Structure formats: structure tokens, C-alpha cells
Amino acid sequence: MADKTAALIKAQQAVAQSTSMAVQDATDNLRNLSTIATTAIGVALSQLLATGDPKYVKVIEEAQKAMTKGTENFSDVGTKAAKILKDFTP
């Protein structure tokens, strides 16, 4: 019985570590996406102000959409990781 309990605890620790890494990866992804989107928005806004060309509005909108998707992905990963941990409790 002690061996089974020890094995379950080790398995739970492995699952916890894996889900933690998934959340960390999602965090890194969101951070990187935010940097790229913010940079793209800044450049597009600068060009929009300089030229008045409305094509830059589309760039800004697409960068904002990418951020929204990235945030949704981050939330989804976190929610699923928490569910996995909860459901795995021995």
C-alpha cells in the first residue's frame, strides 16, 4: 500500500510539473506576442500619423486581434491545467 501511495504522489508531482511548464510556456508566448503586437501597433500608428494611409488601421486591428487570441489561449491553458491537476488528485 505504501508503494502505491508513493507512486501516486510521484505521478501527481510529475503532472503538476508538466502543467506548470505548460502554463509557463503560455505565459512566455503571451509575453512575446504582446511585445510583437505592441511594436507593430506602434509602428503602424506612427505611419498612420505620418501618412494618413488607412491601411495602417488594418495593421493595428490585426495586432489587437492577435493579442485577444493570445490572451484567450493563455486563459484556456491555465483553465485546462487547473482541471487536469484537480482531476488527477489521488
PyMOL Python script that loads the backbone (N, CA, C, O; Angstrom):
from pymol import cmd

cmd.read_pdbstr("""\
ATOM      1  N   MET A   1       0.817  -1.198   0.000  1.00  0.00           N
ATOM      2  CA  MET A   1       0.000   0.000   0.000  1.00  0.00           C
ATOM      3  C   MET A   1       0.863   1.266   0.000  1.00  0.00           C
ATOM      4  O   MET A   1       0.538   2.251  -0.663  1.00  0.00           O
ATOM      5  N   ALA A   2       1.970   1.223   0.755  1.00  0.00           N
ATOM      6  CA  ALA A   2       2.866   2.378   0.826  1.00  0.00           C
ATOM      7  C   ALA A   2       3.502   2.643  -0.529  1.00  0.00           C
ATOM      8  O   ALA A   2       3.697   3.798  -0.908  1.00  0.00           O
ATOM      9  N   ASP A   3       3.831   1.573  -1.268  1.00  0.00           N
ATOM     10  CA  ASP A   3       4.419   1.740  -2.595  1.00  0.00           C
ATOM     11  C   ASP A   3       3.430   2.390  -3.557  1.00  0.00           C
ATOM     12  O   ASP A   3       3.802   3.226  -4.380  1.00  0.00           O
ATOM     13  N   LYS A   4       2.158   1.991  -3.439  1.00  0.00           N
ATOM     14  CA  LYS A   4       1.123   2.567  -4.305  1.00  0.00           C
ATOM     15  C   LYS A   4       0.921   4.044  -3.989  1.00  0.00           C
ATOM     16  O   LYS A   4       0.774   4.861  -4.898  1.00  0.00           O
ATOM     17  N   THR A   5       0.914   4.386  -2.717  1.00  0.00           N
ATOM     18  CA  THR A   5       0.758   5.780  -2.314  1.00  0.00           C
ATOM     19  C   THR A   5       1.938   6.614  -2.795  1.00  0.00           C
ATOM     20  O   THR A   5       1.759   7.721  -3.301  1.00  0.00           O
ATOM     21  N   ALA A   6       3.139   6.079  -2.635  1.00  0.00           N
ATOM     22  CA  ALA A   6       4.342   6.788  -3.088  1.00  0.00           C
ATOM     23  C   ALA A   6       4.313   6.990  -4.600  1.00  0.00           C
ATOM     24  O   ALA A   6       4.699   8.049  -5.094  1.00  0.00           O
ATOM     25  N   ALA A   7       3.859   5.981  -5.329  1.00  0.00           N
ATOM     26  CA  ALA A   7       3.785   6.083  -6.785  1.00  0.00           C
ATOM     27  C   ALA A   7       2.759   7.129  -7.202  1.00  0.00           C
ATOM     28  O   ALA A   7       2.993   7.892  -8.139  1.00  0.00           O
ATOM     29  N   LEU A   8       1.618   7.165  -6.504  1.00  0.00           N
ATOM     30  CA  LEU A   8       0.592   8.163  -6.811  1.00  0.00           C
ATOM     31  C   LEU A   8       1.095   9.577  -6.539  1.00  0.00           C
ATOM     32  O   LEU A   8       0.833  10.499  -7.312  1.00  0.00           O
ATOM     33  N   ILE A   9       1.812   9.736  -5.447  1.00  0.00           N
ATOM     34  CA  ILE A   9       2.370  11.053  -5.107  1.00  0.00           C
ATOM     35  C   ILE A   9       3.379  11.489  -6.165  1.00  0.00           C
ATOM     36  O   ILE A   9       3.378  12.647  -6.582  1.00  0.00           O
ATOM     37  N   LYS A  10       4.243  10.566  -6.602  1.00  0.00           N
ATOM     38  CA  LYS A  10       5.231  10.890  -7.642  1.00  0.00           C
ATOM     39  C   LYS A  10       4.538  11.234  -8.957  1.00  0.00           C
ATOM     40  O   LYS A  10       4.949  12.156  -9.662  1.00  0.00           O
ATOM     41  N   ALA A  11       3.494  10.493  -9.280  1.00  0.00           N
ATOM     42  CA  ALA A  11       2.755  10.764 -10.507  1.00  0.00           C
ATOM     43  C   ALA A  11       2.096  12.135 -10.438  1.00  0.00           C
ATOM     44  O   ALA A  11       2.121  12.892 -11.409  1.00  0.00           O
ATOM     45  N   GLN A  12       1.504  12.455  -9.282  1.00  0.00           N
ATOM     46  CA  GLN A  12       0.870  13.756  -9.117  1.00  0.00           C
ATOM     47  C   GLN A  12       1.902  14.875  -9.235  1.00  0.00           C
ATOM     48  O   GLN A  12       1.623  15.917  -9.828  1.00  0.00           O
ATOM     49  N   GLN A  13       3.081  14.666  -8.678  1.00  0.00           N
ATOM     50  CA  GLN A  13       4.134  15.674  -8.790  1.00  0.00           C
ATOM     51  C   GLN A  13       4.562  15.855 -10.247  1.00  0.00           C
ATOM     52  O   GLN A  13       4.816  16.976 -10.688  1.00  0.00           O
ATOM     53  N   ALA A  14       4.640  14.761 -10.984  1.00  0.00           N
ATOM     54  CA  ALA A  14       5.020  14.850 -12.396  1.00  0.00           C
ATOM     55  C   ALA A  14       3.958  15.597 -13.203  1.00  0.00           C
ATOM     56  O   ALA A  14       4.285  16.417 -14.061  1.00  0.00           O
ATOM     57  N   VAL A  15       2.696  15.310 -12.925  1.00  0.00           N
ATOM     58  CA  VAL A  15       1.607  16.007 -13.617  1.00  0.00           C
ATOM     59  C   VAL A  15       1.624  17.491 -13.248  1.00  0.00           C
ATOM     60  O   VAL A  15       1.444  18.350 -14.111  1.00  0.00           O
ATOM     61  N   ALA A  16       1.840  17.788 -11.975  1.00  0.00           N
ATOM     62  CA  ALA A  16       1.898  19.183 -11.531  1.00  0.00           C
ATOM     63  C   ALA A  16       3.037  19.924 -12.227  1.00  0.00           C
ATOM     64  O   ALA A  16       2.875  21.072 -12.643  1.00  0.00           O
ATOM     65  N   GLN A  17       4.178  19.273 -12.351  1.00  0.00           N
ATOM     66  CA  GLN A  17       5.320  19.898 -13.016  1.00  0.00           C
ATOM     67  C   GLN A  17       5.020  20.127 -14.500  1.00  0.00           C
ATOM     68  O   GLN A  17       5.340  21.182 -15.049  1.00  0.00           O
ATOM     69  N   SER A  18       4.409  19.143 -15.137  1.00  0.00           N
ATOM     70  CA  SER A  18       4.088  19.275 -16.558  1.00  0.00           C
ATOM     71  C   SER A  18       3.083  20.399 -16.810  1.00  0.00           C
ATOM     72  O   SER A  18       3.238  21.187 -17.743  1.00  0.00           O
ATOM     73  N   THR A  19       2.059  20.462 -15.972  1.00  0.00           N
ATOM     74  CA  THR A  19       1.069  21.532 -16.166  1.00  0.00           C
ATOM     75  C   THR A  19       1.672  22.892 -15.853  1.00  0.00           C
ATOM     76  O   THR A  19       1.339  23.889 -16.494  1.00  0.00           O
ATOM     77  N   SER A  20       2.548  22.931 -14.880  1.00  0.00           N
ATOM     78  CA  SER A  20       3.231  24.183 -14.557  1.00  0.00           C
ATOM     79  C   SER A  20       4.076  24.653 -15.743  1.00  0.00           C
ATOM     80  O   SER A  20       4.105  25.842 -16.060  1.00  0.00           O
ATOM     81  N   MET A  21       4.750  23.729 -16.381  1.00  0.00           N
ATOM     82  CA  MET A  21       5.561  24.083 -17.551  1.00  0.00           C
ATOM     83  C   MET A  21       4.679  24.564 -18.700  1.00  0.00           C
ATOM     84  O   MET A  21       5.056  25.480 -19.430  1.00  0.00           O
ATOM     85  N   ALA A  22       3.509  23.949 -18.862  1.00  0.00           N
ATOM     86  CA  ALA A  22       2.584  24.387 -19.916  1.00  0.00           C
ATOM     87  C   ALA A  22       2.119  25.816 -19.659  1.00  0.00           C
ATOM     88  O   ALA A  22       2.036  26.619 -20.588  1.00  0.00           O
ATOM     89  N   VAL A  23       1.818  26.133 -18.410  1.00  0.00           N
ATOM     90  CA  VAL A  23       1.389  27.486 -18.066  1.00  0.00           C
ATOM     91  C   VAL A  23       2.544  28.475 -18.256  1.00  0.00           C
ATOM     92  O   VAL A  23       2.335  29.592 -18.730  1.00  0.00           O
ATOM     93  N   GLN A  24       3.752  28.064 -17.889  1.00  0.00           N
ATOM     94  CA  GLN A  24       4.911  28.932 -18.103  1.00  0.00           C
ATOM     95  C   GLN A  24       5.133  29.195 -19.594  1.00  0.00           C
ATOM     96  O   GLN A  24       5.434  30.320 -19.993  1.00  0.00           O
ATOM     97  N   ASP A  25       4.982  28.156 -20.410  1.00  0.00           N
ATOM     98  CA  ASP A  25       5.128  28.328 -21.856  1.00  0.00           C
ATOM     99  C   ASP A  25       4.060  29.273 -22.406  1.00  0.00           C
ATOM    100  O   ASP A  25       4.347  30.116 -23.256  1.00  0.00           O
ATOM    101  N   ALA A  26       2.829  29.128 -21.916  1.00  0.00           N
ATOM    102  CA  ALA A  26       1.749  30.017 -22.352  1.00  0.00           C
ATOM    103  C   ALA A  26       2.031  31.456 -21.920  1.00  0.00           C
ATOM    104  O   ALA A  26       1.721  32.402 -22.644  1.00  0.00           O
ATOM    105  N   THR A  27       2.617  31.611 -20.739  1.00  0.00           N
ATOM    106  CA  THR A  27       2.991  32.946 -20.255  1.00  0.00           C
ATOM    107  C   THR A  27       4.059  33.559 -21.146  1.00  0.00           C
ATOM    108  O   THR A  27       3.968  34.728 -21.521  1.00  0.00           O
ATOM    109  N   ASP A  28       5.069  32.770 -21.483  1.00  0.00           N
ATOM    110  CA  ASP A  28       6.124  33.256 -22.379  1.00  0.00           C
ATOM    111  C   ASP A  28       5.553  33.621 -23.749  1.00  0.00           C
ATOM    112  O   ASP A  28       5.918  34.640 -24.336  1.00  0.00           O
ATOM    113  N   ASN A  29       4.657  32.778 -24.245  1.00  0.00           N
ATOM    114  CA  ASN A  29       4.032  33.037 -25.539  1.00  0.00           C
ATOM    115  C   ASN A  29       3.261  34.358 -25.502  1.00  0.00           C
ATOM    116  O   ASN A  29       3.379  35.172 -26.417  1.00  0.00           O
ATOM    117  N   LEU A  30       2.478  34.568 -24.449  1.00  0.00           N
ATOM    118  CA  LEU A  30       1.701  35.802 -24.333  1.00  0.00           C
ATOM    119  C   LEU A  30       2.620  37.019 -24.228  1.00  0.00           C
ATOM    120  O   LEU A  30       2.356  38.056 -24.836  1.00  0.00           O
ATOM    121  N   ARG A  31       3.687  36.887 -23.464  1.00  0.00           N
ATOM    122  CA  ARG A  31       4.638  37.995 -23.325  1.00  0.00           C
ATOM    123  C   ARG A  31       5.269  38.334 -24.680  1.00  0.00           C
ATOM    124  O   ARG A  31       5.360  39.504 -25.051  1.00  0.00           O
ATOM    125  N   ASN A  32       5.701  37.309 -25.411  1.00  0.00           N
ATOM    126  CA  ASN A  32       6.328  37.536 -26.716  1.00  0.00           C
ATOM    127  C   ASN A  32       5.329  38.123 -27.708  1.00  0.00           C
ATOM    128  O   ASN A  32       5.652  39.048 -28.453  1.00  0.00           O
ATOM    129  N   LEU A  33       4.124  37.582 -27.709  1.00  0.00           N
ATOM    130  CA  LEU A  33       3.086  38.096 -28.588  1.00  0.00           C
ATOM    131  C   LEU A  33       2.775  39.553 -28.267  1.00  0.00           C
ATOM    132  O   LEU A  33       2.572  40.366 -29.169  1.00  0.00           O
ATOM    133  N   SER A  34       2.738  39.871 -26.990  1.00  0.00           N
ATOM    134  CA  SER A  34       2.478  41.246 -26.567  1.00  0.00           C
ATOM    135  C   SER A  34       3.572  42.189 -27.071  1.00  0.00           C
ATOM    136  O   SER A  34       3.283  43.294 -27.531  1.00  0.00           O
ATOM    137  N   THR A  35       4.800  41.757 -26.983  1.00  0.00           N
ATOM    138  CA  THR A  35       5.918  42.582 -27.463  1.00  0.00           C
ATOM    139  C   THR A  35       5.804  42.831 -28.960  1.00  0.00           C
ATOM    140  O   THR A  35       5.971  43.956 -29.432  1.00  0.00           O
ATOM    141  N   ILE A  36       5.516  41.759 -29.698  1.00  0.00           N
ATOM    142  CA  ILE A  36       5.401  41.889 -31.152  1.00  0.00           C
ATOM    143  C   ILE A  36       4.210  42.768 -31.523  1.00  0.00           C
ATOM    144  O   ILE A  36       4.331  43.660 -32.364  1.00  0.00           O
ATOM    145  N   ALA A  37       3.072  42.519 -30.904  1.00  0.00           N
ATOM    146  CA  ALA A  37       1.864  43.284 -31.226  1.00  0.00           C
ATOM    147  C   ALA A  37       2.022  44.755 -30.855  1.00  0.00           C
ATOM    148  O   ALA A  37       1.621  45.636 -31.615  1.00  0.00           O
ATOM    149  N   THR A  38       2.597  45.017 -29.702  1.00  0.00           N
ATOM    150  CA  THR A  38       2.792  46.400 -29.275  1.00  0.00           C
ATOM    151  C   THR A  38       3.737  47.132 -30.217  1.00  0.00           C
ATOM    152  O   THR A  38       3.525  48.301 -30.543  1.00  0.00           O
ATOM    153  N   THR A  39       4.768  46.442 -30.645  1.00  0.00           N
ATOM    154  CA  THR A  39       5.707  47.038 -31.598  1.00  0.00           C
ATOM    155  C   THR A  39       5.020  47.316 -32.930  1.00  0.00           C
ATOM    156  O   THR A  39       5.176  48.391 -33.509  1.00  0.00           O
ATOM    157  N   ALA A  40       4.256  46.332 -33.409  1.00  0.00           N
ATOM    158  CA  ALA A  40       3.540  46.509 -34.681  1.00  0.00           C
ATOM    159  C   ALA A  40       2.545  47.665 -34.594  1.00  0.00           C
ATOM    160  O   ALA A  40       2.426  48.459 -35.528  1.00  0.00           O
ATOM    161  N   ILE A  41       1.839  47.754 -33.479  1.00  0.00           N
ATOM    162  CA  ILE A  41       0.880  48.844 -33.300  1.00  0.00           C
ATOM    163  C   ILE A  41       1.592  50.189 -33.277  1.00  0.00           C
ATOM    164  O   ILE A  41       1.133  51.155 -33.885  1.00  0.00           O
ATOM    165  N   GLY A  42       2.711  50.243 -32.574  1.00  0.00           N
ATOM    166  CA  GLY A  42       3.471  51.494 -32.510  1.00  0.00           C
ATOM    167  C   GLY A  42       3.965  51.950 -33.866  1.00  0.00           C
ATOM    168  O   GLY A  42       3.866  53.129 -34.207  1.00  0.00           O
ATOM    169  N   VAL A  43       4.496  51.020 -34.639  1.00  0.00           N
ATOM    170  CA  VAL A  43       4.994  51.358 -35.974  1.00  0.00           C
ATOM    171  C   VAL A  43       3.837  51.769 -36.881  1.00  0.00           C
ATOM    172  O   VAL A  43       3.925  52.764 -37.601  1.00  0.00           O
ATOM    173  N   ALA A  44       2.747  50.992 -36.839  1.00  0.00           N
ATOM    174  CA  ALA A  44       1.597  51.302 -37.688  1.00  0.00           C
ATOM    175  C   ALA A  44       0.984  52.649 -37.321  1.00  0.00           C
ATOM    176  O   ALA A  44       0.597  53.419 -38.200  1.00  0.00           O
ATOM    177  N   LEU A  45       0.897  52.929 -36.038  1.00  0.00           N
ATOM    178  CA  LEU A  45       0.344  54.209 -35.601  1.00  0.00           C
ATOM    179  C   LEU A  45       1.226  55.365 -36.057  1.00  0.00           C
ATOM    180  O   LEU A  45       0.735  56.403 -36.501  1.00  0.00           O
ATOM    181  N   SER A  46       2.521  55.168 -35.940  1.00  0.00           N
ATOM    182  CA  SER A  46       3.455  56.189 -36.396  1.00  0.00           C
ATOM    183  C   SER A  46       3.286  56.446 -37.897  1.00  0.00           C
ATOM    184  O   SER A  46       3.271  57.595 -38.339  1.00  0.00           O
ATOM    185  N   GLN A  47       3.161  55.370 -38.672  1.00  0.00           N
ATOM    186  CA  GLN A  47       2.982  55.505 -40.123  1.00  0.00           C
ATOM    187  C   GLN A  47       1.623  56.118 -40.466  1.00  0.00           C
ATOM    188  O   GLN A  47       1.503  56.912 -41.399  1.00  0.00           O
ATOM    189  N   LEU A  48       0.607  55.735 -39.697  1.00  0.00           N
ATOM    190  CA  LEU A  48      -0.729  56.304 -39.914  1.00  0.00           C
ATOM    191  C   LEU A  48      -0.704  57.810 -39.683  1.00  0.00           C
ATOM    192  O   LEU A  48      -1.264  58.575 -40.467  1.00  0.00           O
ATOM    193  N   LEU A  49      -0.062  58.224 -38.620  1.00  0.00           N
ATOM    194  CA  LEU A  49       0.026  59.660 -38.325  1.00  0.00           C
ATOM    195  C   LEU A  49       0.860  60.406 -39.362  1.00  0.00           C
ATOM    196  O   LEU A  49       0.562  61.548 -39.715  1.00  0.00           O
ATOM    197  N   ALA A  50       1.904  59.744 -39.840  1.00  0.00           N
ATOM    198  CA  ALA A  50       2.791  60.387 -40.808  1.00  0.00           C
ATOM    199  C   ALA A  50       2.178  60.465 -42.206  1.00  0.00           C
ATOM    200  O   ALA A  50       2.368  61.452 -42.916  1.00  0.00           O
ATOM    201  N   THR A  51       1.443  59.422 -42.598  1.00  0.00           N
ATOM    202  CA  THR A  51       0.962  59.354 -43.980  1.00  0.00           C
ATOM    203  C   THR A  51      -0.549  59.522 -44.119  1.00  0.00           C
ATOM    204  O   THR A  51      -1.041  59.935 -45.170  1.00  0.00           O
ATOM    205  N   GLY A  52      -1.278  59.200 -43.053  1.00  0.00           N
ATOM    206  CA  GLY A  52      -2.735  59.237 -43.134  1.00  0.00           C
ATOM    207  C   GLY A  52      -3.318  58.056 -43.897  1.00  0.00           C
ATOM    208  O   GLY A  52      -4.529  57.990 -44.106  1.00  0.00           O
ATOM    209  N   ASP A  53      -2.471  57.128 -44.313  1.00  0.00           N
ATOM    210  CA  ASP A  53      -2.918  55.965 -45.092  1.00  0.00           C
ATOM    211  C   ASP A  53      -3.717  55.010 -44.198  1.00  0.00           C
ATOM    212  O   ASP A  53      -3.193  54.519 -43.198  1.00  0.00           O
ATOM    213  N   PRO A  54      -4.969  54.745 -44.548  1.00  0.00           N
ATOM    214  CA  PRO A  54      -5.820  53.911 -43.700  1.00  0.00           C
ATOM    215  C   PRO A  54      -5.406  52.437 -43.638  1.00  0.00           C
ATOM    216  O   PRO A  54      -5.925  51.693 -42.806  1.00  0.00           O
ATOM    217  N   LYS A  55      -4.486  52.004 -44.497  1.00  0.00           N
ATOM    218  CA  LYS A  55      -4.051  50.603 -44.441  1.00  0.00           C
ATOM    219  C   LYS A  55      -3.411  50.288 -43.089  1.00  0.00           C
ATOM    220  O   LYS A  55      -3.400  49.136 -42.655  1.00  0.00           O
ATOM    221  N   TYR A  56      -2.885  51.304 -42.435  1.00  0.00           N
ATOM    222  CA  TYR A  56      -2.250  51.077 -41.135  1.00  0.00           C
ATOM    223  C   TYR A  56      -3.266  50.801 -40.033  1.00  0.00           C
ATOM    224  O   TYR A  56      -2.933  50.192 -39.016  1.00  0.00           O
ATOM    225  N   VAL A  57      -4.497  51.244 -40.230  1.00  0.00           N
ATOM    226  CA  VAL A  57      -5.562  50.937 -39.272  1.00  0.00           C
ATOM    227  C   VAL A  57      -5.783  49.425 -39.238  1.00  0.00           C
ATOM    228  O   VAL A  57      -5.994  48.847 -38.172  1.00  0.00           O
ATOM    229  N   LYS A  58      -5.734  48.784 -40.414  1.00  0.00           N
ATOM    230  CA  LYS A  58      -5.908  47.324 -40.511  1.00  0.00           C
ATOM    231  C   LYS A  58      -4.795  46.603 -39.749  1.00  0.00           C
ATOM    232  O   LYS A  58      -5.050  45.603 -39.077  1.00  0.00           O
ATOM    233  N   VAL A  59      -3.583  47.099 -39.850  1.00  0.00           N
ATOM    234  CA  VAL A  59      -2.451  46.500 -39.129  1.00  0.00           C
ATOM    235  C   VAL A  59      -2.702  46.581 -37.625  1.00  0.00           C
ATOM    236  O   VAL A  59      -2.492  45.609 -36.899  1.00  0.00           O
ATOM    237  N   ILE A  60      -3.143  47.724 -37.174  1.00  0.00           N
ATOM    238  CA  ILE A  60      -3.436  47.916 -35.746  1.00  0.00           C
ATOM    239  C   ILE A  60      -4.538  46.956 -35.305  1.00  0.00           C
ATOM    240  O   ILE A  60      -4.424  46.316 -34.260  1.00  0.00           O
ATOM    241  N   GLU A  61      -5.593  46.856 -36.092  1.00  0.00           N
ATOM    242  CA  GLU A  61      -6.701  45.964 -35.753  1.00  0.00           C
ATOM    243  C   GLU A  61      -6.248  44.500 -35.699  1.00  0.00           C
ATOM    244  O   GLU A  61      -6.641  43.757 -34.799  1.00  0.00           O
ATOM    245  N   GLU A  62      -5.435  44.098 -36.652  1.00  0.00           N
ATOM    246  CA  GLU A  62      -4.950  42.708 -36.681  1.00  0.00           C
ATOM    247  C   GLU A  62      -4.025  42.411 -35.498  1.00  0.00           C
ATOM    248  O   GLU A  62      -4.063  41.317 -34.934  1.00  0.00           O
ATOM    249  N   ALA A  63      -3.210  43.371 -35.132  1.00  0.00           N
ATOM    250  CA  ALA A  63      -2.334  43.188 -33.968  1.00  0.00           C
ATOM    251  C   ALA A  63      -3.170  43.067 -32.693  1.00  0.00           C
ATOM    252  O   ALA A  63      -2.855  42.268 -31.811  1.00  0.00           O
ATOM    253  N   GLN A  64      -4.226  43.856 -32.604  1.00  0.00           N
ATOM    254  CA  GLN A  64      -5.119  43.769 -31.442  1.00  0.00           C
ATOM    255  C   GLN A  64      -5.846  42.427 -31.408  1.00  0.00           C
ATOM    256  O   GLN A  64      -6.038  41.857 -30.333  1.00  0.00           O
ATOM    257  N   LYS A  65      -6.253  41.915 -32.571  1.00  0.00           N
ATOM    258  CA  LYS A  65      -6.891  40.600 -32.645  1.00  0.00           C
ATOM    259  C   LYS A  65      -5.918  39.500 -32.192  1.00  0.00           C
ATOM    260  O   LYS A  65      -6.305  38.569 -31.485  1.00  0.00           O
ATOM    261  N   ALA A  66      -4.670  39.621 -32.605  1.00  0.00           N
ATOM    262  CA  ALA A  66      -3.669  38.640 -32.209  1.00  0.00           C
ATOM    263  C   ALA A  66      -3.496  38.626 -30.691  1.00  0.00           C
ATOM    264  O   ALA A  66      -3.347  37.562 -30.090  1.00  0.00           O
ATOM    265  N   MET A  67      -3.514  39.792 -30.083  1.00  0.00           N
ATOM    266  CA  MET A  67      -3.405  39.881 -28.626  1.00  0.00           C
ATOM    267  C   MET A  67      -4.619  39.248 -27.950  1.00  0.00           C
ATOM    268  O   MET A  67      -4.483  38.554 -26.942  1.00  0.00           O
ATOM    269  N   THR A  68      -5.785  39.486 -28.499  1.00  0.00           N
ATOM    270  CA  THR A  68      -7.004  38.885 -27.941  1.00  0.00           C
ATOM    271  C   THR A  68      -6.922  37.371 -28.005  1.00  0.00           C
ATOM    272  O   THR A  68      -7.236  36.691 -27.028  1.00  0.00           O
ATOM    273  N   LYS A  69      -6.502  36.834 -29.147  1.00  0.00           N
ATOM    274  CA  LYS A  69      -6.354  35.378 -29.299  1.00  0.00           C
ATOM    275  C   LYS A  69      -5.299  34.841 -28.335  1.00  0.00           C
ATOM    276  O   LYS A  69      -5.484  33.780 -27.739  1.00  0.00           O
ATOM    277  N   GLY A  70      -4.205  35.563 -28.183  1.00  0.00           N
ATOM    278  CA  GLY A  70      -3.149  35.136 -27.265  1.00  0.00           C
ATOM    279  C   GLY A  70      -3.639  35.088 -25.828  1.00  0.00           C
ATOM    280  O   GLY A  70      -3.308  34.169 -25.079  1.00  0.00           O
ATOM    281  N   THR A  71      -4.426  36.078 -25.450  1.00  0.00           N
ATOM    282  CA  THR A  71      -4.991  36.116 -24.103  1.00  0.00           C
ATOM    283  C   THR A  71      -5.976  34.971 -23.894  1.00  0.00           C
ATOM    284  O   THR A  71      -6.002  34.352 -22.830  1.00  0.00           O
ATOM    285  N   GLU A  72      -6.784  34.695 -24.912  1.00  0.00           N
ATOM    286  CA  GLU A  72      -7.724  33.572 -24.826  1.00  0.00           C
ATOM    287  C   GLU A  72      -6.971  32.249 -24.689  1.00  0.00           C
ATOM    288  O   GLU A  72      -7.368  31.384 -23.908  1.00  0.00           O
ATOM    289  N   ASN A  73      -5.894  32.092 -25.441  1.00  0.00           N
ATOM    290  CA  ASN A  73      -5.076  30.881 -25.363  1.00  0.00           C
ATOM    291  C   ASN A  73      -4.482  30.724 -23.969  1.00  0.00           C
ATOM    292  O   ASN A  73      -4.495  29.634 -23.397  1.00  0.00           O
ATOM    293  N   PHE A  74      -3.963  31.819 -23.429  1.00  0.00           N
ATOM    294  CA  PHE A  74      -3.383  31.783 -22.090  1.00  0.00           C
ATOM    295  C   PHE A  74      -4.427  31.345 -21.061  1.00  0.00           C
ATOM    296  O   PHE A  74      -4.153  30.503 -20.206  1.00  0.00           O
ATOM    297  N   SER A  75      -5.608  31.917 -21.153  1.00  0.00           N
ATOM    298  CA  SER A  75      -6.690  31.570 -20.234  1.00  0.00           C
ATOM    299  C   SER A  75      -7.085  30.105 -20.384  1.00  0.00           C
ATOM    300  O   SER A  75      -7.318  29.413 -19.393  1.00  0.00           O
ATOM    301  N   ASP A  76      -7.159  29.643 -21.616  1.00  0.00           N
ATOM    302  CA  ASP A  76      -7.534  28.256 -21.894  1.00  0.00           C
ATOM    303  C   ASP A  76      -6.501  27.279 -21.315  1.00  0.00           C
ATOM    304  O   ASP A  76      -6.865  26.277 -20.699  1.00  0.00           O
ATOM    305  N   VAL A  77      -5.240  27.573 -21.513  1.00  0.00           N
ATOM    306  CA  VAL A  77      -4.187  26.705 -20.981  1.00  0.00           C
ATOM    307  C   VAL A  77      -4.256  26.669 -19.458  1.00  0.00           C
ATOM    308  O   VAL A  77      -4.170  25.598 -18.857  1.00  0.00           O
ATOM    309  N   GLY A  78      -4.410  27.822 -18.838  1.00  0.00           N
ATOM    310  CA  GLY A  78      -4.487  27.874 -17.378  1.00  0.00           C
ATOM    311  C   GLY A  78      -5.680  27.107 -16.838  1.00  0.00           C
ATOM    312  O   GLY A  78      -5.561  26.372 -15.858  1.00  0.00           O
ATOM    313  N   THR A  79      -6.827  27.276 -17.475  1.00  0.00           N
ATOM    314  CA  THR A  79      -8.045  26.577 -17.043  1.00  0.00           C
ATOM    315  C   THR A  79      -7.889  25.073 -17.184  1.00  0.00           C
ATOM    316  O   THR A  79      -8.242  24.317 -16.280  1.00  0.00           O
ATOM    317  N   LYS A  80      -7.364  24.646 -18.311  1.00  0.00           N
ATOM    318  CA  LYS A  80      -7.188  23.207 -18.544  1.00  0.00           C
ATOM    319  C   LYS A  80      -6.129  22.617 -17.619  1.00  0.00           C
ATOM    320  O   LYS A  80      -6.279  21.490 -17.146  1.00  0.00           O
ATOM    321  N   ALA A  81      -5.070  23.361 -17.359  1.00  0.00           N
ATOM    322  CA  ALA A  81      -4.035  22.873 -16.444  1.00  0.00           C
ATOM    323  C   ALA A  81      -4.607  22.694 -15.044  1.00  0.00           C
ATOM    324  O   ALA A  81      -4.324  21.697 -14.379  1.00  0.00           O
ATOM    325  N   ALA A  82      -5.402  23.645 -14.598  1.00  0.00           N
ATOM    326  CA  ALA A  82      -6.025  23.544 -13.272  1.00  0.00           C
ATOM    327  C   ALA A  82      -6.971  22.353 -13.205  1.00  0.00           C
ATOM    328  O   ALA A  82      -7.012  21.651 -12.194  1.00  0.00           O
ATOM    329  N   LYS A  83      -7.729  22.119 -14.270  1.00  0.00           N
ATOM    330  CA  LYS A  83      -8.653  20.985 -14.300  1.00  0.00           C
ATOM    331  C   LYS A  83      -7.893  19.664 -14.261  1.00  0.00           C
ATOM    332  O   LYS A  83      -8.289  18.735 -13.556  1.00  0.00           O
ATOM    333  N   ILE A  84      -6.814  19.584 -15.010  1.00  0.00           N
ATOM    334  CA  ILE A  84      -6.000  18.360 -15.009  1.00  0.00           C
ATOM    335  C   ILE A  84      -5.494  18.077 -13.609  1.00  0.00           C
ATOM    336  O   ILE A  84      -5.577  16.943 -13.136  1.00  0.00           O
ATOM    337  N   LEU A  85      -4.971  19.091 -12.941  1.00  0.00           N
ATOM    338  CA  LEU A  85      -4.469  18.905 -11.580  1.00  0.00           C
ATOM    339  C   LEU A  85      -5.576  18.473 -10.627  1.00  0.00           C
ATOM    340  O   LEU A  85      -5.393  17.572  -9.810  1.00  0.00           O
ATOM    341  N   LYS A  86      -6.717  19.124 -10.743  1.00  0.00           N
ATOM    342  CA  LYS A  86      -7.847  18.792  -9.862  1.00  0.00           C
ATOM    343  C   LYS A  86      -8.310  17.349 -10.098  1.00  0.00           C
ATOM    344  O   LYS A  86      -8.538  16.594  -9.153  1.00  0.00           O
ATOM    345  N   ASP A  87      -8.442  16.987 -11.369  1.00  0.00           N
ATOM    346  CA  ASP A  87      -8.933  15.653 -11.710  1.00  0.00           C
ATOM    347  C   ASP A  87      -7.915  14.555 -11.382  1.00  0.00           C
ATOM    348  O   ASP A  87      -8.299  13.395 -11.227  1.00  0.00           O
ATOM    349  N   PHE A  88      -6.655  14.890 -11.277  1.00  0.00           N
ATOM    350  CA  PHE A  88      -5.616  13.890 -11.030  1.00  0.00           C
ATOM    351  C   PHE A  88      -5.385  13.626  -9.548  1.00  0.00           C
ATOM    352  O   PHE A  88      -4.675  12.683  -9.201  1.00  0.00           O
ATOM    353  N   THR A  89      -5.949  14.411  -8.691  1.00  0.00           N
ATOM    354  CA  THR A  89      -5.715  14.247  -7.256  1.00  0.00           C
ATOM    355  C   THR A  89      -6.019  12.821  -6.825  1.00  0.00           C
ATOM    356  O   THR A  89      -7.134  12.333  -7.008  1.00  0.00           O
ATOM    357  N   PRO A  90      -5.005  12.146  -6.244  1.00  0.00           N
ATOM    358  CA  PRO A  90      -5.215  10.738  -5.836  1.00  0.00           C
ATOM    359  C   PRO A  90      -6.144  10.603  -4.635  1.00  0.00           C
ATOM    360  O   PRO A  90      -6.411   9.490  -4.183  1.00  0.00           O
TER     361      PRO A  90
END
""", "prot")
cmd.dss("prot")
cmd.show_as("cartoon", "prot")
cmd.util.cbc("prot")
cmd.orient("prot")
